Amino acid sequence: MKLNEAFEEIRSEYDDAMVITRDYDRPLDEVIDATRDEREVWVEWGEVIHEGVRVPATHVFFLDEDGYMLRDGSGFAVVSAVDYALLGR
C-alpha cells in the first residue's frame, strides 16, 4: 500500500492521534500535512510499550524496491492521543 493510503486508513481508525518515531513525536495531522509520499509501506497492528505501559498502536514500515521492510528505523507507530498520554511521553 502507498503511504498516503495508509494515512487515510489510520485516520479513519483514530479521531486524534500521535505519530511516534525514533526522532520525534508529532500529531498525525501534522505529519500527514507535511508528507506527500508515494512510498510503499506495510501496515500492521500491535502495541507500543514504554516504561511498562502497553497501548494499542498501528505500525507503518517502509518497504524497499523489492518489497522487503527497511530495517533502518524509518518506520513509525501511531497511537491515540489518550493512549499517548498514558505512555507519559
PDB file with one MODEL, atoms N, CA, C and O in Angstrom:
MODEL        1
ATOM      1  N   MET A   1       0.849  -1.167   0.000  1.00  0.00           N
ATOM      2  CA  MET A   1       0.000   0.000   0.000  1.00  0.00           C
ATOM      3  C   MET A   1       0.893   1.228   0.000  1.00  0.00           C
ATOM      4  O   MET A   1       2.014   1.187   0.509  1.00  0.00           O
ATOM      5  N   LYS A   2       0.410   2.298  -0.558  1.00  0.00           N
ATOM      6  CA  LYS A   2       1.135   3.570  -0.574  1.00  0.00           C
ATOM      7  C   LYS A   2       0.970   4.275   0.778  1.00  0.00           C
ATOM      8  O   LYS A   2      -0.031   4.085   1.470  1.00  0.00           O
ATOM      9  N   LEU A   3       1.954   5.078   1.138  1.00  0.00           N
ATOM     10  CA  LEU A   3       1.914   5.781   2.423  1.00  0.00           C
ATOM     11  C   LEU A   3       0.661   6.630   2.558  1.00  0.00           C
ATOM     12  O   LEU A   3       0.035   6.642   3.618  1.00  0.00           O
ATOM     13  N   ASN A   4       0.283   7.342   1.497  1.00  0.00           N
ATOM     14  CA  ASN A   4      -0.914   8.184   1.586  1.00  0.00           C
ATOM     15  C   ASN A   4      -2.168   7.352   1.857  1.00  0.00           C
ATOM     16  O   ASN A   4      -3.053   7.792   2.591  1.00  0.00           O
ATOM     17  N   GLU A   5      -2.252   6.153   1.269  1.00  0.00           N
ATOM     18  CA  GLU A   5      -3.371   5.254   1.547  1.00  0.00           C
ATOM     19  C   GLU A   5      -3.352   4.803   3.009  1.00  0.00           C
ATOM     20  O   GLU A   5      -4.394   4.718   3.659  1.00  0.00           O
ATOM     21  N   ALA A   6      -2.164   4.520   3.505  1.00  0.00           N
ATOM     22  CA  ALA A   6      -2.024   4.108   4.902  1.00  0.00           C
ATOM     23  C   ALA A   6      -2.495   5.224   5.831  1.00  0.00           C
ATOM     24  O   ALA A   6      -3.187   4.967   6.817  1.00  0.00           O
ATOM     25  N   PHE A   7      -2.120   6.465   5.515  1.00  0.00           N
ATOM     26  CA  PHE A   7      -2.573   7.593   6.338  1.00  0.00           C
ATOM     27  C   PHE A   7      -4.095   7.688   6.350  1.00  0.00           C
ATOM     28  O   PHE A   7      -4.689   7.950   7.396  1.00  0.00           O
ATOM     29  N   GLU A   8      -4.732   7.479   5.199  1.00  0.00           N
ATOM     30  CA  GLU A   8      -6.196   7.529   5.139  1.00  0.00           C
ATOM     31  C   GLU A   8      -6.811   6.453   6.025  1.00  0.00           C
ATOM     32  O   GLU A   8      -7.766   6.714   6.757  1.00  0.00           O
ATOM     33  N   GLU A   9      -6.263   5.250   5.957  1.00  0.00           N
ATOM     34  CA  GLU A   9      -6.764   4.149   6.774  1.00  0.00           C
ATOM     35  C   GLU A   9      -6.562   4.426   8.260  1.00  0.00           C
ATOM     36  O   GLU A   9      -7.457   4.193   9.073  1.00  0.00           O
ATOM     37  N   ILE A  10      -5.391   4.921   8.601  1.00  0.00           N
ATOM     38  CA  ILE A  10      -5.086   5.221  10.008  1.00  0.00           C
ATOM     39  C   ILE A  10      -5.984   6.329  10.521  1.00  0.00           C
ATOM     40  O   ILE A  10      -6.499   6.243  11.636  1.00  0.00           O
ATOM     41  N   ARG A  11      -6.177   7.360   9.729  1.00  0.00           N
ATOM     42  CA  ARG A  11      -7.027   8.481  10.153  1.00  0.00           C
ATOM     43  C   ARG A  11      -8.448   7.999  10.431  1.00  0.00           C
ATOM     44  O   ARG A  11      -9.108   8.522  11.329  1.00  0.00           O
ATOM     45  N   SER A  12      -8.928   7.016   9.677  1.00  0.00           N
ATOM     46  CA  SER A  12     -10.287   6.507   9.905  1.00  0.00           C
ATOM     47  C   SER A  12     -10.374   5.734  11.225  1.00  0.00           C
ATOM     48  O   SER A  12     -11.458   5.595  11.791  1.00  0.00           O
ATOM     49  N   GLU A  13      -9.245   5.237  11.712  1.00  0.00           N
ATOM     50  CA  GLU A  13      -9.214   4.484  12.964  1.00  0.00           C
ATOM     51  C   GLU A  13      -9.130   5.383  14.199  1.00  0.00           C
ATOM     52  O   GLU A  13      -9.622   5.014  15.265  1.00  0.00           O
ATOM     53  N   TYR A  14      -8.524   6.534  14.066  1.00  0.00           N
ATOM     54  CA  TYR A  14      -8.262   7.414  15.213  1.00  0.00           C
ATOM     55  C   TYR A  14      -8.885   8.789  14.990  1.00  0.00           C
ATOM     56  O   TYR A  14      -8.744   9.379  13.920  1.00  0.00           O
ATOM     57  N   ASP A  15      -9.579   9.293  16.018  1.00  0.00           N
ATOM     58  CA  ASP A  15     -10.094  10.657  15.951  1.00  0.00           C
ATOM     59  C   ASP A  15      -8.965  11.653  16.143  1.00  0.00           C
ATOM     60  O   ASP A  15      -8.908  12.684  15.473  1.00  0.00           O
ATOM     61  N   ASP A  16      -8.080  11.340  17.053  1.00  0.00           N
ATOM     62  CA  ASP A  16      -6.952  12.203  17.386  1.00  0.00           C
ATOM     63  C   ASP A  16      -5.783  11.279  17.695  1.00  0.00           C
ATOM     64  O   ASP A  16      -5.910  10.395  18.542  1.00  0.00           O
ATOM     65  N   ALA A  17      -4.647  11.465  17.028  1.00  0.00           N
ATOM     66  CA  ALA A  17      -3.564  10.508  17.183  1.00  0.00           C
ATOM     67  C   ALA A  17      -2.204  11.187  17.173  1.00  0.00           C
ATOM     68  O   ALA A  17      -2.050  12.329  16.739  1.00  0.00           O
ATOM     69  N   MET A  18      -1.229  10.443  17.667  1.00  0.00           N
ATOM     70  CA  MET A  18       0.159  10.894  17.678  1.00  0.00           C
ATOM     71  C   MET A  18       1.016   9.899  16.915  1.00  0.00           C
ATOM     72  O   MET A  18       0.823   8.688  17.012  1.00  0.00           O
ATOM     73  N   VAL A  19       1.974  10.433  16.148  1.00  0.00           N
ATOM     74  CA  VAL A  19       2.953   9.618  15.441  1.00  0.00           C
ATOM     75  C   VAL A  19       4.213   9.582  16.291  1.00  0.00           C
ATOM     76  O   VAL A  19       4.713  10.620  16.726  1.00  0.00           O
ATOM     77  N   ILE A  20       4.716   8.387  16.521  1.00  0.00           N
ATOM     78  CA  ILE A  20       5.927   8.202  17.321  1.00  0.00           C
ATOM     79  C   ILE A  20       7.002   7.616  16.409  1.00  0.00           C
ATOM     80  O   ILE A  20       6.819   6.552  15.818  1.00  0.00           O
ATOM     81  N   THR A  21       8.119   8.322  16.304  1.00  0.00           N
ATOM     82  CA  THR A  21       9.271   7.815  15.554  1.00  0.00           C
ATOM     83  C   THR A  21      10.476   7.838  16.476  1.00  0.00           C
ATOM     84  O   THR A  21      10.384   8.272  17.624  1.00  0.00           O
ATOM     85  N   ARG A  22      11.597   7.373  15.969  1.00  0.00           N
ATOM     86  CA  ARG A  22      12.812   7.422  16.799  1.00  0.00           C
ATOM     87  C   ARG A  22      13.310   8.847  16.954  1.00  0.00           C
ATOM     88  O   ARG A  22      14.083   9.136  17.867  1.00  0.00           O
ATOM     89  N   ASP A  23      12.869   9.760  16.057  1.00  0.00           N
ATOM     90  CA  ASP A  23      13.351  11.145  16.083  1.00  0.00           C
ATOM     91  C   ASP A  23      12.376  12.146  16.680  1.00  0.00           C
ATOM     92  O   ASP A  23      12.796  13.184  17.194  1.00  0.00           O
ATOM     93  N   TYR A  24      11.080  11.853  16.622  1.00  0.00           N
ATOM     94  CA  TYR A  24      10.105  12.841  17.091  1.00  0.00           C
ATOM     95  C   TYR A  24       8.768  12.182  17.415  1.00  0.00           C
ATOM     96  O   TYR A  24       8.494  11.054  17.004  1.00  0.00           O
ATOM     97  N   ASP A  25       7.952  12.908  18.155  1.00  0.00           N
ATOM     98  CA  ASP A  25       6.543  12.580  18.391  1.00  0.00           C
ATOM     99  C   ASP A  25       5.756  13.805  17.920  1.00  0.00           C
ATOM    100  O   ASP A  25       5.979  14.918  18.397  1.00  0.00           O
ATOM    101  N   ARG A  26       4.832  13.586  16.976  1.00  0.00           N
ATOM    102  CA  ARG A  26       4.045  14.704  16.443  1.00  0.00           C
ATOM    103  C   ARG A  26       2.617  14.252  16.181  1.00  0.00           C
ATOM    104  O   ARG A  26       2.365  13.064  15.983  1.00  0.00           O
ATOM    105  N   PRO A  27       1.675  15.200  16.179  1.00  0.00           N
ATOM    106  CA  PRO A  27       0.284  14.850  15.859  1.00  0.00           C
ATOM    107  C   PRO A  27       0.180  14.279  14.441  1.00  0.00           C
ATOM    108  O   PRO A  27       0.874  14.727  13.529  1.00  0.00           O
ATOM    109  N   LEU A  28      -0.681  13.301  14.273  1.00  0.00           N
ATOM    110  CA  LEU A  28      -0.869  12.647  12.977  1.00  0.00           C
ATOM    111  C   LEU A  28      -1.192  13.651  11.882  1.00  0.00           C
ATOM    112  O   LEU A  28      -0.605  13.582  10.802  1.00  0.00           O
ATOM    113  N   ASP A  29      -2.102  14.579  12.126  1.00  0.00           N
ATOM    114  CA  ASP A  29      -2.480  15.549  11.093  1.00  0.00           C
ATOM    115  C   ASP A  29      -1.293  16.384  10.645  1.00  0.00           C
ATOM    116  O   ASP A  29      -1.181  16.714   9.464  1.00  0.00           O
ATOM    117  N   GLU A  30      -0.414  16.726  11.561  1.00  0.00           N
ATOM    118  CA  GLU A  30       0.783  17.496  11.215  1.00  0.00           C
ATOM    119  C   GLU A  30       1.707  16.691  10.294  1.00  0.00           C
ATOM    120  O   GLU A  30       2.272  17.233   9.344  1.00  0.00           O
ATOM    121  N   VAL A  31       1.852  15.416  10.580  1.00  0.00           N
ATOM    122  CA  VAL A  31       2.703  14.551   9.754  1.00  0.00           C
ATOM    123  C   VAL A  31       2.078  14.363   8.376  1.00  0.00           C
ATOM    124  O   VAL A  31       2.782  14.408   7.367  1.00  0.00           O
ATOM    125  N   ILE A  32       0.773  14.153   8.325  1.00  0.00           N
ATOM    126  CA  ILE A  32       0.094  13.997   7.036  1.00  0.00           C
ATOM    127  C   ILE A  32       0.254  15.248   6.195  1.00  0.00           C
ATOM    128  O   ILE A  32       0.563  15.161   5.007  1.00  0.00           O
ATOM    129  N   ASP A  33       0.048  16.416   6.800  1.00  0.00           N
ATOM    130  CA  ASP A  33       0.170  17.675   6.063  1.00  0.00           C
ATOM    131  C   ASP A  33       1.577  17.898   5.528  1.00  0.00           C
ATOM    132  O   ASP A  33       1.748  18.508   4.473  1.00  0.00           O
ATOM    133  N   ALA A  34       2.580  17.415   6.240  1.00  0.00           N
ATOM    134  CA  ALA A  34       3.975  17.621   5.847  1.00  0.00           C
ATOM    135  C   ALA A  34       4.495  16.544   4.887  1.00  0.00           C
ATOM    136  O   ALA A  34       5.581  16.681   4.323  1.00  0.00           O
ATOM    137  N   THR A  35       3.714  15.473   4.707  1.00  0.00           N
ATOM    138  CA  THR A  35       4.200  14.329   3.937  1.00  0.00           C
ATOM    139  C   THR A  35       3.348  14.120   2.700  1.00  0.00           C
ATOM    140  O   THR A  35       2.151  13.850   2.796  1.00  0.00           O
ATOM    141  N   ARG A  36       3.960  14.243   1.563  1.00  0.00           N
ATOM    142  CA  ARG A  36       3.314  13.897   0.292  1.00  0.00           C
ATOM    143  C   ARG A  36       4.181  12.810  -0.321  1.00  0.00           C
ATOM    144  O   ARG A  36       5.069  13.083  -1.129  1.00  0.00           O
ATOM    145  N   ASP A  37       3.911  11.588   0.074  1.00  0.00           N
ATOM    146  CA  ASP A  37       4.828  10.497  -0.192  1.00  0.00           C
ATOM    147  C   ASP A  37       4.092   9.331  -0.833  1.00  0.00           C
ATOM    148  O   ASP A  37       3.012   8.953  -0.381  1.00  0.00           O
ATOM    149  N   GLU A  38       4.659   8.773  -1.859  1.00  0.00           N
ATOM    150  CA  GLU A  38       4.081   7.633  -2.550  1.00  0.00           C
ATOM    151  C   GLU A  38       4.849   6.346  -2.291  1.00  0.00           C
ATOM    152  O   GLU A  38       4.669   5.359  -3.005  1.00  0.00           O
ATOM    153  N   ARG A  39       5.715   6.350  -1.262  1.00  0.00           N
ATOM    154  CA  ARG A  39       6.473   5.130  -0.967  1.00  0.00           C
ATOM    155  C   ARG A  39       5.536   4.002  -0.554  1.00  0.00           C
ATOM    156  O   ARG A  39       4.452   4.225  -0.013  1.00  0.00           O
ATOM    157  N   GLU A  40       5.992   2.792  -0.827  1.00  0.00           N
ATOM    158  CA  GLU A  40       5.252   1.603  -0.415  1.00  0.00           C
ATOM    159  C   GLU A  40       5.522   1.332   1.064  1.00  0.00           C
ATOM    160  O   GLU A  40       6.648   1.473   1.542  1.00  0.00           O
ATOM    161  N   VAL A  41       4.465   0.939   1.776  1.00  0.00           N
ATOM    162  CA  VAL A  41       4.583   0.646   3.202  1.00  0.00           C
ATOM    163  C   VAL A  41       3.827  -0.631   3.534  1.00  0.00           C
ATOM    164  O   VAL A  41       2.957  -1.076   2.784  1.00  0.00           O
ATOM    165  N   TRP A  42       4.176  -1.201   4.663  1.00  0.00           N
ATOM    166  CA  TRP A  42       3.463  -2.325   5.253  1.00  0.00           C
ATOM    167  C   TRP A  42       2.851  -1.809   6.543  1.00  0.00           C
ATOM    168  O   TRP A  42       3.537  -1.167   7.337  1.00  0.00           O
ATOM    169  N   VAL A  43       1.570  -2.080   6.764  1.00  0.00           N
ATOM    170  CA  VAL A  43       0.871  -1.623   7.969  1.00  0.00           C
ATOM    171  C   VAL A  43       0.455  -2.836   8.775  1.00  0.00           C
ATOM    172  O   VAL A  43      -0.101  -3.797   8.244  1.00  0.00           O
ATOM    173  N   GLU A  44       0.737  -2.773  10.081  1.00  0.00           N
ATOM    174  CA  GLU A  44       0.276  -3.842  10.961  1.00  0.00           C
ATOM    175  C   GLU A  44      -0.118  -3.265  12.306  1.00  0.00           C
ATOM    176  O   GLU A  44       0.347  -2.200  12.714  1.00  0.00           O
ATOM    177  N   TRP A  45      -0.977  -3.991  12.975  1.00  0.00           N
ATOM    178  CA  TRP A  45      -1.457  -3.544  14.267  1.00  0.00           C
ATOM    179  C   TRP A  45      -0.726  -4.297  15.352  1.00  0.00           C
ATOM    180  O   TRP A  45      -0.436  -5.487  15.231  1.00  0.00           O
ATOM    181  N   GLY A  46      -0.436  -3.573  16.410  1.00  0.00           N
ATOM    182  CA  GLY A  46       0.298  -4.160  17.519  1.00  0.00           C
ATOM    183  C   GLY A  46       0.165  -3.272  18.735  1.00  0.00           C
ATOM    184  O   GLY A  46      -0.932  -2.838  19.087  1.00  0.00           O
ATOM    185  N   GLU A  47       1.294  -3.004  19.377  1.00  0.00           N
ATOM    186  CA  GLU A  47       1.278  -2.148  20.556  1.00  0.00           C
ATOM    187  C   GLU A  47       2.618  -1.445  20.706  1.00  0.00           C
ATOM    188  O   GLU A  47       3.629  -1.834  20.122  1.00  0.00           O
ATOM    189  N   VAL A  48       2.582  -0.403  21.507  1.00  0.00           N
ATOM    190  CA  VAL A  48       3.788   0.315  21.904  1.00  0.00           C
ATOM    191  C   VAL A  48       3.920   0.119  23.399  1.00  0.00           C
ATOM    192  O   VAL A  48       2.937   0.197  24.136  1.00  0.00           O
ATOM    193  N   ILE A  49       5.131  -0.134  23.838  1.00  0.00           N
ATOM    194  CA  ILE A  49       5.405  -0.322  25.266  1.00  0.00           C
ATOM    195  C   ILE A  49       6.429   0.724  25.685  1.00  0.00           C
ATOM    196  O   ILE A  49       7.498   0.840  25.086  1.00  0.00           O
ATOM    197  N   HIS A  50       6.087   1.481  26.718  1.00  0.00           N
ATOM    198  CA  HIS A  50       7.016   2.491  27.236  1.00  0.00           C
ATOM    199  C   HIS A  50       6.938   2.453  28.749  1.00  0.00           C
ATOM    200  O   HIS A  50       5.879   2.680  29.334  1.00  0.00           O
ATOM    201  N   GLU A  51       8.071   2.163  29.381  1.00  0.00           N
ATOM    202  CA  GLU A  51       8.174   2.102  30.839  1.00  0.00           C
ATOM    203  C   GLU A  51       7.082   1.226  31.444  1.00  0.00           C
ATOM    204  O   GLU A  51       6.453   1.596  32.435  1.00  0.00           O
ATOM    205  N   GLY A  52       6.867   0.064  30.838  1.00  0.00           N
ATOM    206  CA  GLY A  52       5.918  -0.905  31.362  1.00  0.00           C
ATOM    207  C   GLY A  52       4.465  -0.675  30.993  1.00  0.00           C
ATOM    208  O   GLY A  52       3.611  -1.493  31.333  1.00  0.00           O
ATOM    209  N   VAL A  53       4.166   0.412  30.309  1.00  0.00           N
ATOM    210  CA  VAL A  53       2.788   0.698  29.890  1.00  0.00           C
ATOM    211  C   VAL A  53       2.630   0.246  28.450  1.00  0.00           C
ATOM    212  O   VAL A  53       3.435   0.602  27.589  1.00  0.00           O
ATOM    213  N   ARG A  54       1.583  -0.545  28.183  1.00  0.00           N
ATOM    214  CA  ARG A  54       1.301  -1.059  26.841  1.00  0.00           C
ATOM    215  C   ARG A  54       0.038  -0.389  26.310  1.00  0.00           C
ATOM    216  O   ARG A  54      -0.972  -0.310  27.010  1.00  0.00           O
ATOM    217  N   VAL A  55       0.100   0.089  25.073  1.00  0.00           N
ATOM    218  CA  VAL A  55      -1.081   0.664  24.426  1.00  0.00           C
ATOM    219  C   VAL A  55      -1.159   0.128  23.000  1.00  0.00           C
ATOM    220  O   VAL A  55      -0.133  -0.188  22.399  1.00  0.00           O
ATOM    221  N   PRO A  56      -2.372   0.025  22.456  1.00  0.00           N
ATOM    222  CA  PRO A  56      -2.510  -0.426  21.070  1.00  0.00           C
ATOM    223  C   PRO A  56      -1.926   0.616  20.116  1.00  0.00           C
ATOM    224  O   PRO A  56      -1.967   1.817  20.384  1.00  0.00           O
ATOM    225  N   ALA A  57      -1.380   0.130  18.996  1.00  0.00           N
ATOM    226  CA  ALA A  57      -0.749   1.029  18.033  1.00  0.00           C
ATOM    227  C   ALA A  57      -0.871   0.458  16.630  1.00  0.00           C
ATOM    228  O   ALA A  57      -1.037  -0.746  16.436  1.00  0.00           O
ATOM    229  N   THR A  58      -0.786   1.346  15.669  1.00  0.00           N
ATOM    230  CA  THR A  58      -0.661   0.969  14.264  1.00  0.00           C
ATOM    231  C   THR A  58       0.782   1.237  13.883  1.00  0.00           C
ATOM    232  O   THR A  58       1.286   2.342  14.085  1.00  0.00           O
ATOM    233  N   HIS A  59       1.449   0.230  13.332  1.00  0.00           N
ATOM    234  CA  HIS A  59       2.846   0.363  12.929  1.00  0.00           C
ATOM    235  C   HIS A  59       2.922   0.457  11.410  1.00  0.00           C
ATOM    236  O   HIS A  59       2.253  -0.290  10.695  1.00  0.00           O
ATOM    237  N   VAL A  60       3.735   1.373  10.932  1.00  0.00           N
ATOM    238  CA  VAL A  60       3.941   1.552   9.495  1.00  0.00           C
ATOM    239  C   VAL A  60       5.426   1.354   9.216  1.00  0.00           C
ATOM    240  O   VAL A  60       6.276   2.028   9.798  1.00  0.00           O
ATOM    241  N   PHE A  61       5.723   0.424   8.321  1.00  0.00           N
ATOM    242  CA  PHE A  61       7.101   0.110   7.951  1.00  0.00           C
ATOM    243  C   PHE A  61       7.295   0.410   6.471  1.00  0.00           C
ATOM    244  O   PHE A  61       6.485   0.003   5.638  1.00  0.00           O
ATOM    245  N   PHE A  62       8.354   1.112   6.149  1.00  0.00           N
ATOM    246  CA  PHE A  62       8.660   1.414   4.756  1.00  0.00           C
ATOM    247  C   PHE A  62       9.288   0.193   4.096  1.00  0.00           C
ATOM    248  O   PHE A  62      10.031  -0.560   4.724  1.00  0.00           O
ATOM    249  N   LEU A  63       8.971   0.014   2.815  1.00  0.00           N
ATOM    250  CA  LEU A  63       9.470  -1.127   2.058  1.00  0.00           C
ATOM    251  C   LEU A  63      10.519  -0.676   1.048  1.00  0.00           C
ATOM    252  O   LEU A  63      10.470   0.448   0.550  1.00  0.00           O
ATOM    253  N   ASP A  64      11.472  -1.566   0.749  1.00  0.00           N
ATOM    254  CA  ASP A  64      12.446  -1.250  -0.293  1.00  0.00           C
ATOM    255  C   ASP A  64      11.850  -1.587  -1.658  1.00  0.00           C
ATOM    256  O   ASP A  64      10.694  -2.000  -1.748  1.00  0.00           O
ATOM    257  N   GLU A  65      12.629  -1.413  -2.707  1.00  0.00           N
ATOM    258  CA  GLU A  65      12.128  -1.623  -4.069  1.00  0.00           C
ATOM    259  C   GLU A  65      11.739  -3.075  -4.342  1.00  0.00           C
ATOM    260  O   GLU A  65      11.011  -3.350  -5.296  1.00  0.00           O
ATOM    261  N   ASP A  66      12.217  -4.006  -3.514  1.00  0.00           N
ATOM    262  CA  ASP A  66      11.867  -5.413  -3.673  1.00  0.00           C
ATOM    263  C   ASP A  66      10.705  -5.835  -2.772  1.00  0.00           C
ATOM    264  O   ASP A  66      10.308  -7.000  -2.778  1.00  0.00           O
ATOM    265  N   GLY A  67      10.162  -4.899  -2.002  1.00  0.00           N
ATOM    266  CA  GLY A  67       9.031  -5.202  -1.131  1.00  0.00           C
ATOM    267  C   GLY A  67       9.385  -5.705   0.241  1.00  0.00           C
ATOM    268  O   GLY A  67       8.521  -6.193   0.969  1.00  0.00           O
ATOM    269  N   TYR A  68      10.665  -5.591   0.614  1.00  0.00           N
ATOM    270  CA  TYR A  68      11.095  -6.001   1.951  1.00  0.00           C
ATOM    271  C   TYR A  68      11.110  -4.806   2.892  1.00  0.00           C
ATOM    272  O   TYR A  68      11.383  -3.679   2.479  1.00  0.00           O
ATOM    273  N   MET A  69      10.814  -5.064   4.166  1.00  0.00           N
ATOM    274  CA  MET A  69      10.819  -3.987   5.155  1.00  0.00           C
ATOM    275  C   MET A  69      12.218  -3.437   5.340  1.00  0.00           C
ATOM    276  O   MET A  69      13.185  -4.190   5.458  1.00  0.00           O
ATOM    277  N   LEU A  70      12.318  -2.117   5.365  1.00  0.00           N
ATOM    278  CA  LEU A  70      13.583  -1.472   5.673  1.00  0.00           C
ATOM    279  C   LEU A  70      13.861  -1.643   7.157  1.00  0.00           C
ATOM    280  O   LEU A  70      12.942  -1.573   7.973  1.00  0.00           O
ATOM    281  N   ARG A  71      15.088  -1.862   7.504  1.00  0.00           N
ATOM    282  CA  ARG A  71      15.472  -2.047   8.913  1.00  0.00           C
ATOM    283  C   ARG A  71      16.319  -0.866   9.396  1.00  0.00           C
ATOM    284  O   ARG A  71      17.208  -1.015  10.235  1.00  0.00           O
ATOM    285  N   ASP A  72      16.015   0.307   8.843  1.00  0.00           N
ATOM    286  CA  ASP A  72      16.818   1.485   9.171  1.00  0.00           C
ATOM    287  C   ASP A  72      16.142   2.405  10.191  1.00  0.00           C
ATOM    288  O   ASP A  72      16.614   3.515  10.433  1.00  0.00           O
ATOM    289  N   GLY A  73      15.048   1.950  10.782  1.00  0.00           N
ATOM    290  CA  GLY A  73      14.363   2.768  11.774  1.00  0.00           C
ATOM    291  C   GLY A  73      13.485   3.853  11.195  1.00  0.00           C
ATOM    292  O   GLY A  73      13.055   4.750  11.920  1.00  0.00           O
ATOM    293  N   SER A  74      13.207   3.789   9.891  1.00  0.00           N
ATOM    294  CA  SER A  74      12.425   4.845   9.259  1.00  0.00           C
ATOM    295  C   SER A  74      10.924   4.651   9.395  1.00  0.00           C
ATOM    296  O   SER A  74      10.158   5.504   8.946  1.00  0.00           O
ATOM    297  N   GLY A  75      10.484   3.561   9.997  1.00  0.00           N
ATOM    298  CA  GLY A  75       9.062   3.355  10.212  1.00  0.00           C
ATOM    299  C   GLY A  75       8.571   4.182  11.388  1.00  0.00           C
ATOM    300  O   GLY A  75       9.331   4.921  12.014  1.00  0.00           O
ATOM    301  N   PHE A  76       7.278   4.039  11.675  1.00  0.00           N
ATOM    302  CA  PHE A  76       6.717   4.796  12.802  1.00  0.00           C
ATOM    303  C   PHE A  76       5.505   4.055  13.358  1.00  0.00           C
ATOM    304  O   PHE A  76       4.972   3.130  12.744  1.00  0.00           O
ATOM    305  N   ALA A  77       5.094   4.494  14.536  1.00  0.00           N
ATOM    306  CA  ALA A  77       3.896   3.962  15.186  1.00  0.00           C
ATOM    307  C   ALA A  77       2.912   5.103  15.383  1.00  0.00           C
ATOM    308  O   ALA A  77       3.301   6.258  15.557  1.00  0.00           O
ATOM    309  N   VAL A  78       1.627   4.756  15.352  1.00  0.00           N
ATOM    310  CA  VAL A  78       0.577   5.741  15.599  1.00  0.00           C
ATOM    311  C   VAL A  78      -0.273   5.223  16.750  1.00  0.00           C
ATOM    312  O   VAL A  78      -0.716   4.074  16.750  1.00  0.00           O
ATOM    313  N   VAL A  79      -0.491   6.091  17.727  1.00  0.00           N
ATOM    314  CA  VAL A  79      -1.332   5.750  18.881  1.00  0.00           C
ATOM    315  C   VAL A  79      -2.352   6.862  19.078  1.00  0.00           C
ATOM    316  O   VAL A  79      -2.141   7.994  18.641  1.00  0.00           O
ATOM    317  N   SER A  80      -3.452   6.535  19.735  1.00  0.00           N
ATOM    318  CA  SER A  80      -4.446   7.568  20.026  1.00  0.00           C
ATOM    319  C   SER A  80      -3.853   8.591  20.989  1.00  0.00           C
ATOM    320  O   SER A  80      -2.910   8.295  21.723  1.00  0.00           O
ATOM    321  N   ALA A  81      -4.410   9.783  20.979  1.00  0.00           N
ATOM    322  CA  ALA A  81      -3.922  10.832  21.876  1.00  0.00           C
ATOM    323  C   ALA A  81      -4.099  10.426  23.338  1.00  0.00           C
ATOM    324  O   ALA A  81      -3.256  10.739  24.179  1.00  0.00           O
ATOM    325  N   VAL A  82      -5.184   9.737  23.635  1.00  0.00           N
ATOM    326  CA  VAL A  82      -5.430   9.282  25.010  1.00  0.00           C
ATOM    327  C   VAL A  82      -4.360   8.273  25.419  1.00  0.00           C
ATOM    328  O   VAL A  82      -3.798   8.364  26.511  1.00  0.00           O
ATOM    329  N   ASP A  83      -4.080   7.308  24.534  1.00  0.00           N
ATOM    330  CA  ASP A  83      -3.053   6.311  24.844  1.00  0.00           C
ATOM    331  C   ASP A  83      -1.667   6.943  24.911  1.00  0.00           C
ATOM    332  O   ASP A  83      -0.825   6.521  25.704  1.00  0.00           O
ATOM    333  N   TYR A  84      -1.435   7.947  24.084  1.00  0.00           N
ATOM    334  CA  TYR A  84      -0.148   8.649  24.118  1.00  0.00           C
ATOM    335  C   TYR A  84       0.071   9.270  25.495  1.00  0.00           C
ATOM    336  O   TYR A  84       1.173   9.218  26.042  1.00  0.00           O
ATOM    337  N   ALA A  85      -0.988   9.857  26.050  1.00  0.00           N
ATOM    338  CA  ALA A  85      -0.895  10.445  27.392  1.00  0.00           C
ATOM    339  C   ALA A  85      -0.604   9.360  28.436  1.00  0.00           C
ATOM    340  O   ALA A  85       0.148   9.596  29.382  1.00  0.00           O
ATOM    341  N   LEU A  86      -1.193   8.179  28.268  1.00  0.00           N
ATOM    342  CA  LEU A  86      -0.937   7.075  29.198  1.00  0.00           C
ATOM    343  C   LEU A  86       0.532   6.657  29.172  1.00  0.00           C
ATOM    344  O   LEU A  86       1.086   6.235  30.188  1.00  0.00           O
ATOM    345  N   LEU A  87       1.163   6.781  27.982  1.00  0.00           N
ATOM    346  CA  LEU A  87       2.582   6.426  27.866  1.00  0.00           C
ATOM    347  C   LEU A  87       3.482   7.395  28.618  1.00  0.00           C
ATOM    348  O   LEU A  87       4.627   7.067  28.931  1.00  0.00           O
ATOM    349  N   GLY A  88       2.967   8.594  28.910  1.00  0.00           N
ATOM    350  CA  GLY A  88       3.766   9.580  29.642  1.00  0.00           C
ATOM    351  C   GLY A  88       4.889  10.170  28.823  1.00  0.00           C
ATOM    352  O   GLY A  88       5.923  10.562  29.364  1.00  0.00           O
ATOM    353  N   ARG A  89       4.691  10.234  27.531  1.00  0.00           N
ATOM    354  CA  ARG A  89       5.741  10.755  26.652  1.00  0.00           C
ATOM    355  C   ARG A  89       5.572  12.237  26.453  1.00  0.00           C
ATOM    356  O   ARG A  89       6.363  12.859  25.743  1.00  0.00           O
TER     357      ARG A  89
ENDMDL
END
